[in-house]
Amino acid sequence: MAAHKNLIRLQAAKQEYDWGRQGLSSLAARLAPNAIGHGFQVDENKSYAEIWMGTHPNGPANLYDSPSTTLLSLIAADPQHYLGETLRRKWPATTHIPYLFKVLSIEKALPLQAHPDKGLAEQLQLKDPSNFVDSNHKPEIAVAIGEPLCVAQAKYGQGKTPEHPEIGDADTAFMGFVGFRPLDEIKSFLESIPELADAVGDKQAVASFLKSPSKDTLRQVYRSLLKRGVEARDSVSQVIEGLKLRAKKNGGTLGFKTKELTSLVQKVNAQYPGDAGVLATVFFMNFSKLKKGEAIYIGADEIHAYLEGDIIECMAISDNVVNAAFDDPSTLAPQIDTFVDMLTYTARPVSHWDLPAQKYEQGRRGCSVKYDPPLEEFIVVGTFLGKTKAKEESLAAVDGPTIGIVTRGRLRISTKKGDVTEQLELAEGGVVFVTPGNEIHIEVLEGEGPGEAGEVWWSLFGA
């Protein structure tokens, strides 16, 4: 019976948001035939944004061999077996897995957003339970796992266009906006780019910030800019058009050494014409460029807007989000005050949000790395096998539940607990759930490409 298994294949859930990559250009879509299965076929006219692996009600995983059975209902039948003693003691009131594990395939900017801390999440759920279905916080990590953006763009027919100007290096696999730039950088932009002050539309707020840059004065400027984005959208749009025209006349530099700022304005404005978020991201926020395997950590109440690329994302189990740009103005209007007031206004260089990969000590053959954020809910582990590396890896048992997804190759995954062993053979997109206390063995059966690569990403509690 499935109720007593230690290694269980899952059917993941998919999300089709309009910011997702279309058709087979989406990694989420390419993984879906095995992650979703049961006759799934890719529609080239649909945007496949996310694959969810977890127990959140907005996208619960089911048992692959019994799609009418949710993972959550299986856990509820024997929480001790499926969650383990450590997790049960820590969160005795729930049978949910404490994390939500995802693959994201991003074609254009997600809404400018932040996720509430636990206190605010509780307030928001009480006030608006239809939009805030849980009361948990949502700190998250993002790990770049896709091909370099220039390779993906060439492969799927996305040449250089206004939506895809040349930004980033040849090995950049992900781009996004995260956290506020250092205050002196924001000050320099407000001083040297007159269009920014015009878009803010509050001379006193701008003057106060320029005189005394601080979190409080930044909040005033940012509130005015975002509010005008919904209340005076036409005026903000005219400012952006004027900025683009001036940049074109000046050779695309806006007076700075690099054309990157102008290219970002061009790219984001092509996606969301006239949106205040164009200015609120490019000139106020850090621009993060990640190579494959690099990661960032976004804490609760931290501002961010992912822009492009394929990533592994993992977060504390929640779907709470407050948006302030890159969405319909009527939807944004009631959220902006909450958004502006909730932010931490941490203003640091982009490296502040880096989450370095570390050796995963429980990987016995040295083929796994971990991403360990300052959280108690999860860590993320990547296992990389191939011809120039080992073709097998073993992961020591942990005290909590583990979920994994195969992203390259055809692999054999087996578990061992005492004298009980189980195994599954999975191709790209295959998703597994492993109960606590099991050693996990991964073996490449058929690698991908000349390097015969095999790759699995894991999220786990209790390491």
PEMOCOR-V962245 format. One record per residue. N is the residue number from 1. SS is DSSP state (hx for helix, st for strand, lp for the rest). NEAR is the number of other C-alpha atoms within 12 Angstrom. Layout:
# PEMOCOR-V962245
N,SS,NEAR / N,SS,NEAR
This chain:
# PEMOCOR-V962245
1,lp,10 / 2,hx,25 / 3,hx,24 / 4,hx,19 / 5,lp,28 / 6,lp,39 / 7,st,40 / 8,st,39 / 9,st,42 / 10,st,45 / 11,st,41 / 12,lp,45 / 13,st,42 / 14,st,39 / 15,st,30 / 16,lp,28 / 17,lp,25 / 18,lp,24 / 19,lp,30 / 20,st,36 / 21,st,39 / 22,st,30 / 23,hx,26 / 24,hx,27 / 25,hx,35 / 26,lp,41 / 27,hx,42 / 28,hx,48 / 29,hx,41 / 30,hx,38 / 31,hx,42 / 32,hx,43 / 33,hx,29 / 34,hx,34 / 35,hx,41 / 36,lp,38 / 37,lp,31 / 38,lp,17 / 39,lp,10 / 40,lp,18 / 41,lp,20 / 42,lp,27 / 43,lp,19 / 44,lp,16 / 45,lp,17 / 46,lp,23 / 47,st,30 / 48,st,37 / 49,lp,41 / 50,st,42 / 51,st,46 / 52,st,45 / 53,st,53 / 54,lp,47 / 55,lp,39 / 56,lp,35 / 57,lp,24 / 58,lp,24 / 59,lp,28 / 60,lp,35 / 61,lp,42 / 62,st,35 / 63,st,35 / 64,lp,28 / 65,lp,20 / 66,st,21 / 67,st,21 / 68,st,16 / 69,st,22 / 70,st,32 / 71,hx,44 / 72,hx,31 / 73,hx,28 / 74,hx,35 / 75,hx,35 / 76,hx,22 / 77,hx,18 / 78,lp,21 / 79,hx,31 / 80,hx,26 / 81,hx,29 / 82,hx,39 / 83,hx,40 / 84,lp,32 / 85,hx,24 / 86,hx,24 / 87,hx,33 / 88,hx,28 / 89,hx,16 / 90,hx,19 / 91,lp,18 / 92,lp,17 / 93,lp,13 / 94,lp,21 / 95,lp,32 / 96,lp,37 / 97,lp,48 / 98,lp,41 / 99,st,41 / 100,st,47 / 101,st,51 / 102,st,48 / 103,st,48 / 104,st,45 / 105,st,52 / 106,st,44 / 107,lp,40 / 108,lp,35 / 109,lp,40 / 110,lp,39 / 111,lp,38 / 112,st,43 / 113,st,39 / 114,st,42 / 115,lp,42 / 116,lp,40 / 117,lp,30 / 118,hx,24 / 119,hx,19 / 120,hx,30 / 121,hx,32 / 122,hx,21 / 123,hx,21 / 124,hx,29 / 125,hx,24 / 126,hx,16 / 127,hx,15 / 128,lp,19 / 129,lp,16 / 130,lp,13 / 131,lp,21 / 132,lp,27 / 133,lp,24 / 134,lp,32 / 135,lp,29 / 136,lp,32 / 137,lp,38 / 138,lp,40 / 139,lp,38 / 140,st,47 / 141,st,46 / 142,st,49 / 143,st,49 / 144,st,42 / 145,lp,39 / 146,lp,37 / 147,lp,29 / 148,lp,29 / 149,hx,40 / 150,hx,29 / 151,hx,21 / 152,hx,30 / 153,hx,28 / 154,hx,16 / 155,hx,15 / 156,lp,20 / 157,lp,15 / 158,lp,21 / 159,lp,17 / 160,lp,17 / 161,lp,18 / 162,hx,22 / 163,hx,26 / 164,hx,30 / 165,lp,25 / 166,lp,24 / 167,lp,35 / 168,lp,28 / 169,lp,18 / 170,lp,19 / 171,lp,24 / 172,st,30 / 173,st,36 / 174,st,44 / 175,st,45 / 176,st,43 / 177,st,41 / 178,st,45 / 179,st,42 / 180,st,39 / 181,lp,34 / 182,lp,28 / 183,hx,31 / 184,hx,24 / 185,hx,24 / 186,hx,36 / 187,hx,31 / 188,hx,24 / 189,hx,29 / 190,hx,33 / 191,hx,20 / 192,hx,18 / 193,lp,30 / 194,hx,22 / 195,hx,30 / 196,hx,39 / 197,hx,35 / 198,hx,30 / 199,hx,42 / 200,hx,40 / 201,lp,30 / 202,lp,23 / 203,hx,20 / 204,hx,17 / 205,hx,27 / 206,hx,35 / 207,hx,21 / 208,hx,21 / 209,hx,30 / 210,hx,26 / 211,hx,18 / 212,lp,16 / 213,lp,26 / 214,lp,26 / 215,hx,26 / 216,hx,23 / 217,hx,26 / 218,hx,39 / 219,hx,35 / 220,hx,29 / 221,hx,37 / 222,hx,45 / 223,hx,36 / 224,hx,33 / 225,hx,44 / 226,hx,44 / 227,hx,37 / 228,hx,35 / 229,hx,40 / 230,hx,32 / 231,hx,26 / 232,lp,24 / 233,hx,29 / 234,hx,19 / 235,hx,25 / 236,hx,35 / 237,hx,32 / 238,hx,23 / 239,hx,33 / 240,hx,39 / 241,hx,27 / 242,hx,23 / 243,hx,34 / 244,hx,34 / 245,hx,20 / 246,hx,20 / 247,hx,27 / 248,hx,19 / 249,hx,14 / 250,lp,16 / 251,lp,17 / 252,lp,23 / 253,lp,24 / 254,lp,28 / 255,lp,21 / 256,lp,17 / 257,lp,12 / 258,lp,16 / 259,lp,22 / 260,hx,25 / 261,hx,34 / 262,hx,37 / 263,hx,30 / 264,hx,42 / 265,hx,41 / 266,hx,35 / 267,hx,33 / 268,hx,44 / 269,hx,36 / 270,hx,25 / 271,hx,28 / 272,lp,32 / 273,lp,30 / 274,lp,37 / 275,lp,44 / 276,lp,50 / 277,hx,50 / 278,hx,46 / 279,hx,47 / 280,hx,52 / 281,hx,43 / 282,hx,39 / 283,lp,39 / 284,lp,41 / 285,st,38 / 286,st,35 / 287,st,36 / 288,st,41 / 289,st,36 / 290,st,40 / 291,st,30 / 292,lp,27 / 293,lp,37 / 294,lp,34 / 295,st,43 / 296,st,42 / 297,st,37 / 298,st,42 / 299,lp,35 / 300,lp,37 / 301,lp,34 / 302,lp,37 / 303,lp,46 / 304,st,51 / 305,st,41 / 306,st,43 / 307,st,42 / 308,st,45 / 309,st,48 / 310,st,48 / 311,st,45 / 312,st,46 / 313,st,42 / 314,st,47 / 315,st,44 / 316,st,43 / 317,lp,38 / 318,lp,40 / 319,lp,37 / 320,lp,37 / 321,lp,40 / 322,st,43 / 323,st,37 / 324,st,46 / 325,st,46 / 326,lp,40 / 327,lp,32 / 328,lp,24 / 329,hx,28 / 330,hx,18 / 331,hx,17 / 332,hx,31 / 333,hx,27 / 334,hx,21 / 335,hx,30 / 336,hx,34 / 337,hx,22 / 338,hx,28 / 339,hx,35 / 340,hx,39 / 341,hx,25 / 342,hx,31 / 343,lp,36 / 344,lp,27 / 345,lp,34 / 346,lp,31 / 347,st,31 / 348,lp,24 / 349,lp,23 / 350,hx,29 / 351,hx,23 / 352,hx,22 / 353,hx,35 / 354,st,30 / 355,lp,28 / 356,lp,26 / 357,lp,27 / 358,st,23 / 359,st,20 / 360,lp,27 / 361,lp,19 / 362,lp,26 / 363,st,30 / 364,lp,22 / 365,lp,24 / 366,lp,24 / 367,lp,34 / 368,st,35 / 369,st,34 / 370,st,34 / 371,st,38 / 372,lp,34 / 373,lp,31 / 374,lp,20 / 375,lp,26 / 376,lp,23 / 377,lp,37 / 378,lp,38 / 379,st,42 / 380,st,47 / 381,st,42 / 382,st,43 / 383,st,47 / 384,st,41 / 385,st,38 / 386,lp,30 / 387,lp,19 / 388,lp,15 / 389,lp,22 / 390,lp,26 / 391,lp,30 / 392,st,34 / 393,st,35 / 394,st,30 / 395,st,37 / 396,lp,28 / 397,lp,30 / 398,lp,31 / 399,lp,27 / 400,lp,40 / 401,lp,47 / 402,st,48 / 403,st,47 / 404,st,44 / 405,st,48 / 406,st,46 / 407,st,39 / 408,st,34 / 409,lp,33 / 410,st,32 / 411,st,39 / 412,st,32 / 413,st,41 / 414,st,32 / 415,st,35 / 416,st,26 / 417,st,22 / 418,lp,12 / 419,lp,9 / 420,st,16 / 421,st,19 / 422,st,26 / 423,st,26 / 424,st,28 / 425,st,27 / 426,st,37 / 427,lp,34 / 428,lp,37 / 429,lp,40 / 430,lp,40 / 431,st,47 / 432,st,49 / 433,st,46 / 434,st,47 / 435,lp,44 / 436,lp,36 / 437,lp,32 / 438,lp,36 / 439,st,35 / 440,st,39 / 441,st,35 / 442,st,43 / 443,st,38 / 444,st,35 / 445,st,26 / 446,st,26 / 447,lp,31 / 448,st,23 / 449,lp,13 / 450,lp,12 / 451,lp,20 / 452,lp,24 / 453,st,31 / 454,st,42 / 455,st,46 / 456,st,44 / 457,st,43 / 458,st,43 / 459,st,45 / 460,st,44 / 461,lp,40 / 462,lp,33 / 463,lp,32
